[in-house]
Structure formats: structure tokens, C-alpha cells
């Protein structure tokens, strides 16, 4: 197995993200992560904004690692607003 910081480990981890979130179930989980993180919500409360920004950062880190195409993110955003 690879060391946690090795290039091999990082490459394998990114591939795992891509494979997991490419499936229908993975996309469903990603939609929930983005929703829970408030990825498509705005807040005027400073404390809530700081808290939400941390959650958003983690959610979008997952999006980046999984190489989720922009059209899928846009679709998830539209669905998020439709559910609201």
C-alpha cells in the first residue's frame, strides 16, 4: 500500500473519488453533501456565513477531487432550488 502522502496514494484516492461519485448513488450522496453544506445558499448572518463557508469548502473539495463536471453541478444546483 502507499504512504498517505505519496503520489501513488493521492492518485489512487482521486480515482476513488471519481469512481464513487460517478455512480447514480454517488451523485445522490453528493447532492446531499452539497445541500447539507449549504453550497447553493446565501446567508446574511456573519456567524452563520463563516460556519457555512467551512462546510462549503469541504463540499467543493469533494467536488474537485471527484472531477465532477460543471454541468452536473449546475443540475444539482437547479434541483436544490426546485426542492426549496
Secondary structure, 3 states (H helix, E strand, C coil): CCCCCCHHHHHHHHHHHHHHHHCHHHHHHHHHHHHHCCCCCCCCCHHHHHHHHHHHHHHHHHHHHCCCCHHHHHHHHHHHHHHC
